[in-house]
Amino acid sequence: MKDKIQILIVEDSEITLYKLKAILLRLGYEVTAHNRPQNALDWLASSHKIPDLVISDVMMPGMDGYTFVKAIRANPQTSKVPVIMLTSQTDLKDKVAGLEAGADDFISKTVSPDELELRVKALLSRNLDKSSISQSSSKVFSVFSLRGGVGTTSIAVNLAVAIAQQLEIKTCLWDMALSGGQCALMLNLKPKNTLASLADWPEGSIEEGLLGSMILDHASGISLLPAPQFFEEGDLVTRATIDLVWTPLQMLSPFIVVDAGNHFTEPVISVLERSDAIIVPLAPELASVNAAYQALRLFEEMGIDHRKVLAVINETFPKSSLTPTKIGEGLKKDIFAEIPLDSVNMVRAINQGTPYMTLAPKTPISGAFLKMAQKLIEMQKELELEETPKKTNMKIGDTKFQRYF
């Protein structure tokens, strides 16, 4: 058993390489550094050492960082090693390319020693303690679409209410639509504090009580962790913020429904890749189906289990020639659920700040939400049995989890 955590750095700039190595050595890590990706691959093959973390530059001679990371992922021995990409690129398309290659995080070449330490520790913690986290964490169901106007927020709100009703337990709704989240509006709640207040948080962790002070209870049986109130505050929530709140949030509720919005940003991606299920809503029209197809493709490239990505048709207009069967064939995926049309009551619910499930509990739409909640819960039970067949003998630490899994 090795005494120190091993970190492999691949960076062609001698100055940056020296800086990173010096910081990590000072933190007590064992560091192996190479200035060419091929040299690093040769070292991995000859030394038979498996690093605990890889930090790689993007733009390097001979082989770029994306190709190097793909090689790391293609090797069964290193396929699960977390990778941070070191880059001066800030365009989202570059980060999506990195995620498609298999990167777990991104940091700037001008990263401060404190931020580097936090990022490294957060990623190592998620990787090395993954089994213990999965045993004690709540179930996270995220609702995400690349196209607006398909009812992402309505589905998230009412799914949370449906789970709360099905299990008679408090369910958390997390609004991660950072640039204009509407969950608070749909619940007629007025946030005072949001995740934006945790920007540049000086410590590596927060207590449940602090996070609990941001959460608003609702009469429907759910609680809300609201999105930033102002558009410009959305950028204050980062991947580091997600790392900060992830564990304490899961201690507050056994089920979390996330309104993940319709934009691939670093913090949203961080939530999606940790979710137990990703619901992709779409309307029965061609542009929406195409957006759903692109989302499914990206999730596959990110290595997310296809069984956890669920297509849901939301009937947002009366009739369409695109039937569920045709849509499923186009997506090459079974349709998980269908939400029928009730534009009158849905608009009333939004305008009144009342969940549809509360406003019209006996309609086909409410029945569809209850059915979807039940299917999600049953799906989680099946996955739990597949992944941990002896889990019935496992101590989770909180009996509320044992009730459902």
C-alpha positions in Angstrom: 0.0 0.0 0.0 1.5 3.3 -1.0 2.1 6.0 1.6 1.5 9.0 -0.5 -1.1 10.1 -3.1 0.6 10.1 -6.5 -0.2 12.9 -9.0 0.9 12.9 -12.6 1.4 16.2 -14.3 1.8 16.7 -18.1 2.7 20.2 -19.1 5.1 21.5 -21.8 5.7 24.9 -20.1 8.7 24.5 -17.7 7.5 27.5 -15.6 4.0 26.2 -15.2 5.3 22.6 -14.6 7.7 23.8 -11.9 5.0 25.9 -10.2 2.5 23.1 -10.0 5.0 20.6 -8.9 6.3 22.8 -6.1 2.8 23.5 -4.8 1.8 19.8 -4.8 5.0 18.7 -3.3 4.6 21.2 -0.5 1.1 19.8 0.1 2.6 16.4 0.7 1.8 14.6 -2.6 4.2 12.5 -4.6 4.5 14.1 -8.0 5.7 12.7 -11.4 6.0 15.3 -14.1 6.5 15.0 -17.9 6.6 17.7 -20.5 5.3 15.5 -23.4 2.1 13.4 -23.3 3.8 10.5 -25.1 6.6 10.5 -22.4 3.8 10.2 -19.7 2.2 7.3 -21.5 5.5 5.5 -21.9 6.1 6.1 -18.1 2.7 4.6 -17.3 3.3 1.6 -19.4 6.9 0.9 -18.1 6.5 1.8 -14.4 3.2 0.0 -14.0 2.2 2.8 -11.5 -1.3 4.0 -11.4 -1.5 7.7 -10.3 -4.4 8.9 -8.1 -4.8 12.0 -10.2 -3.7 13.3 -13.6 -3.2 17.0 -14.4 -2.8 17.7 -18.1 -2.3 20.7 -20.3 -4.5 21.0 -23.4 -2.2 22.6 -26.0 1.0 20.5 -26.3 3.3 19.6 -29.2 3.0 16.1 -30.7 -0.3 15.2 -28.9 -2.9 17.5 -27.5 -4.4 17.1 -24.0 -7.7 15.7 -25.4 -6.0 12.9 -27.2 -3.9 12.2 -24.1 -6.9 12.0 -21.8 -8.7 9.7 -24.3 -5.6 7.4 -24.1 -5.8 7.5 -20.3 -9.5 6.5 -20.5 -8.9 3.8 -23.1 -6.5 2.0 -20.7 -8.5 -0.2 -18.3 -5.9 0.3 -15.6 -6.2 4.1 -15.7 -9.8 4.5 -17.0 -11.1 5.6 -13.6 -8.3 7.9 -12.7 -9.7 11.5 -12.2 -8.3 14.1 -14.7 -7.9 17.8 -14.3 -7.3 19.7 -17.5 -5.0 22.7 -17.2 -5.9 25.3 -19.8 -6.0 29.0 -20.7 -9.1 28.3 -22.8 -12.3 29.7 -21.4 -14.7 28.9 -24.2 -17.5 26.5 -23.2 -16.9 24.4 -26.4 -13.3 23.7 -25.2 -14.6 22.5 -21.9 -17.3 20.3 -23.6 -14.5 18.8 -25.7 -12.5 18.1 -22.6 -15.5 16.4 -21.0 -16.1 14.4 -24.1 -12.5 13.3 -23.9 -13.0 12.2 -20.3 -11.8 15.2 -18.1 -13.3 15.6 -14.7 -12.4 19.3 -14.0 -10.7 22.3 -15.4 -8.3 24.9 -13.8 -6.6 27.9 -15.2 -2.8 28.0 -15.7 -2.9 31.0 -13.4 -4.6 29.1 -10.6 -3.7 30.2 -7.1 -2.1 27.7 -4.7 -5.3 27.8 -2.5 -7.6 27.0 -5.4 -5.4 24.3 -6.7 -5.3 22.7 -3.3 -9.1 22.8 -3.0 -9.7 21.4 -6.5 -7.3 18.6 -6.0 -8.6 17.6 -2.6 -12.3 17.8 -3.8 -11.6 15.5 -6.8 -9.5 13.1 -4.9 -12.2 12.9 -2.2 -14.9 12.2 -4.7 -12.8 9.5 -6.3 -11.2 7.8 -3.3 -14.3 7.9 -1.1 -16.8 7.2 -3.9 -18.1 3.9 -2.3 -18.7 5.5 1.1 -20.5 8.5 -0.5 -22.8 6.3 -2.6 -23.8 4.3 0.5 -24.9 7.3 2.5 -26.0 9.9 -0.1 -29.5 10.7 -1.2 -30.9 10.1 -4.7 -30.5 12.9 -7.1 -32.9 13.3 -10.1 -31.9 16.1 -12.5 -34.2 17.6 -15.1 -32.2 19.1 -18.1 -32.9 20.1 -21.6 -30.8 21.9 -24.3 -34.0 23.7 -25.4 -36.1 26.1 -23.5 -39.9 26.1 -23.5 -40.3 22.3 -22.9 -41.4 22.6 -19.2 -38.1 21.8 -17.5 -39.0 23.8 -14.4 -42.6 22.7 -14.2 -41.5 19.0 -14.4 -38.8 19.5 -11.7 -41.3 21.3 -9.3 -44.1 18.8 -9.8 -41.8 15.7 -9.8 -40.5 16.8 -6.4 -44.1 17.2 -5.1 -45.0 13.8 -6.5 -42.1 12.1 -4.7 -42.9 13.9 -1.5 -46.5 12.6 -1.8 -45.6 9.1 -2.8 -43.2 8.6 0.1 -44.7 11.0 2.6 -41.2 12.5 3.2 -39.7 15.9 2.7 -38.1 16.2 -0.8 -35.6 18.8 -1.7 -36.0 20.8 -5.0 -32.7 22.4 -6.1 -32.8 25.2 -8.6 -29.7 25.1 -10.7 -31.1 27.2 -13.6 -28.5 29.8 -12.6 -29.4 32.4 -15.2 -33.0 33.0 -14.3 -34.3 30.2 -12.2 -38.0 30.2 -11.8 -38.6 27.5 -9.1 -39.2 30.1 -6.3 -41.7 32.0 -8.5 -43.6 28.8 -9.2 -43.8 28.1 -5.5 -44.5 31.7 -4.5 -41.4 31.8 -2.3 -39.1 34.7 -1.7 -35.4 33.7 -1.2 -33.2 35.7 1.1 -30.0 33.8 0.6 -28.8 31.6 -2.3 -25.7 29.7 -3.4 -24.3 33.0 -4.7 -23.5 34.0 -1.2 -21.0 31.1 -1.0 -18.9 32.6 -3.7 -15.2 32.6 -2.7 -16.0 30.7 0.5 -12.8 30.6 2.4 -13.1 27.1 3.9 -13.2 23.7 2.4 -16.6 22.7 3.9 -19.8 24.1 5.3 -22.1 22.8 8.0 -25.7 21.6 7.4 -27.0 24.4 9.5 -25.6 27.1 7.2 -27.0 25.4 4.1 -30.3 24.8 5.9 -30.7 28.5 6.4 -30.8 29.0 2.6 -33.5 26.3 2.1 -37.2 27.4 2.1 -40.0 25.0 3.1 -43.2 24.8 1.1 -46.6 23.6 2.1 -46.6 20.9 -0.6 -44.1 18.9 1.3 -41.0 20.0 -0.5 -38.1 22.4 0.4 -36.3 24.6 -2.1 -32.7 25.5 -2.5 -33.2 28.5 -4.7 -31.2 29.8 -7.7 -29.5 33.2 -7.5 -32.1 35.9 -7.5 -30.3 38.1 -10.1 -29.0 37.2 -13.5 -25.5 38.5 -12.9 -25.1 36.4 -9.8 -25.3 33.1 -11.8 -21.6 33.2 -12.6 -20.8 33.3 -8.9 -21.9 29.7 -8.6 -19.0 27.4 -9.7 -18.0 23.8 -9.7 -16.2 24.5 -6.4 -19.6 25.7 -5.0 -21.2 22.4 -5.9 -18.4 20.5 -4.2 -18.9 22.6 -1.2 -22.7 22.0 -0.8 -23.0 18.5 -2.2 -22.5 16.4 1.0 -24.3 18.6 3.5 -27.3 19.0 1.1 -27.6 15.2 0.9 -27.8 15.0 4.6 -30.9 17.2 4.6 -33.1 15.0 2.3 -33.0 11.5 0.9 -34.4 12.7 -2.4 -33.2 15.7 -4.4 -34.8 16.9 -7.6 -32.7 19.4 -9.6 -33.9 21.9 -12.1 -30.7 21.9 -14.2 -32.0 24.4 -16.7 -30.9 24.3 -20.4 -27.3 25.3 -20.5 -24.1 23.2 -20.2 -22.1 25.1 -17.6 -19.4 23.8 -15.3 -21.5 23.7 -12.2 -24.5 22.2 -14.0 -22.3 19.5 -15.6 -20.9 18.8 -12.1 -24.4 18.1 -10.9 -25.4 16.1 -13.9 -22.5 13.7 -13.8 -23.3 12.9 -10.1 -27.0 12.4 -10.7 -28.7 9.1 -10.2 -31.1 9.9 -13.1 -31.2 12.6 -15.7 -34.7 13.5 -17.1 -34.6 15.0 -20.6 -37.9 16.7 -21.4 -38.9 17.4 -24.9 -42.0 18.7 -26.8 -43.3 16.7 -29.7 -41.8 18.9 -32.4 -38.7 18.4 -34.5 -36.4 21.1 -33.0 -37.1 19.8 -29.5 -36.4 16.2 -30.5 -33.1 17.2 -32.1 -32.1 19.1 -28.9 -32.9 16.0 -26.9 -30.9 13.8 -29.3 -27.9 16.1 -28.9 -28.2 16.0 -25.1 -28.3 12.2 -25.2 -25.2 12.2 -27.4 -23.3 14.4 -25.0 -24.3 12.4 -22.0 -23.0 9.3 -23.7 -19.7 11.0 -24.5 -19.4 12.0 -20.9 -19.6 8.3 -19.9 -23.0 8.6 -18.1 -24.8 5.3 -17.9 -27.5 5.4 -20.7 -30.0 3.7 -18.3 -29.9 6.8 -16.1 -30.8 9.2 -19.0 -34.6 9.3 -19.4 -36.6 10.9 -22.2 -39.9 12.4 -21.2 -42.4 13.8 -23.7 -44.3 16.9 -22.5 -47.4 17.6 -24.6 -47.1 21.4 -24.8 -49.6 21.8 -27.7 -52.7 19.9 -28.8 -51.7 17.6 -31.6 -48.5 16.5 -33.4 -47.6 14.2 -36.2 -44.6 13.2 -34.1 -46.0 10.3 -32.0 -44.1 8.9 -29.0 -43.2 5.8 -31.1 -41.7 8.0 -33.8 -39.8 10.1 -31.3 -38.5 7.1 -29.5 -37.3 5.7 -32.8 -35.6 9.0 -33.7 -33.8 9.1 -30.3 -33.1 5.4 -30.4 -34.4 5.3 -26.9 -37.6 4.2 -25.1 -39.8 7.1 -23.8 -39.7 6.9 -20.0 -42.9 9.0 -19.4 -45.5 11.2 -21.2 -47.1 14.2 -19.7 -50.5 15.1 -21.3 -51.7 18.6 -22.2 -53.6 20.8 -19.8 -52.5 24.3 -20.8 -55.3 26.0 -18.8 -54.4 24.6 -15.4 -50.7 24.7 -16.0 -50.8 28.4 -16.8 -53.0 29.0 -13.7 -50.5 27.1 -11.5 -47.6 29.1 -12.8 -49.4 32.4 -12.4 -50.6 31.6 -8.9 -47.3 30.3 -7.7 -48.9 26.9 -6.9 -47.6 23.5 -8.0 -49.8 21.9 -10.6 -49.9 18.8 -8.4 -51.6 20.9 -5.6 -53.9 22.9 -7.9 -55.2 20.0 -9.9 -54.4 16.8 -8.0 -56.9 14.5 -9.8 -56.1 15.3 -13.4 -54.2 13.1 -15.9 -51.2 15.3 -15.6 -50.9 14.9 -11.8 -51.4 11.1 -12.4 -48.5 11.2 -14.9 -46.2 12.9 -12.4 -47.1 10.4 -9.7 -46.5 7.5 -12.1 -43.2 9.0 -13.2 -42.1 9.4 -9.5 -43.0 5.8 -8.8 -41.1 4.6 -11.9 -38.0 6.5 -10.8 -38.1 5.1 -7.3 -38.6 1.6 -8.7 -35.7 2.1 -11.1 -33.4 3.1 -8.3 -34.3 0.0 -6.4 -33.5 -2.2 -9.4 -30.1 -0.4 -9.9 -29.3 -0.7 -6.2 -29.9 -4.5 -6.4 -27.7 -4.8 -9.4 -24.8 -2.7 -8.1 -24.9 -3.9 -4.4 -26.7 -7.2 -4.1 -25.8 -7.5 -0.4 -26.9 -4.0 0.4 -29.7 -5.1 2.7 -27.0 -5.9 5.3 -25.3 -2.5 4.9 -25.6 0.1 7.6 -26.3 3.5 6.1 -26.6 5.5 9.2 -30.1 6.9 8.7 -33.2 4.7 8.8 -35.0 7.0 6.4 -32.8 5.7 3.6 -33.4 2.1 4.6 -37.2 2.6 4.2 -36.8 3.0 0.5 -33.7 1.1 -0.6 
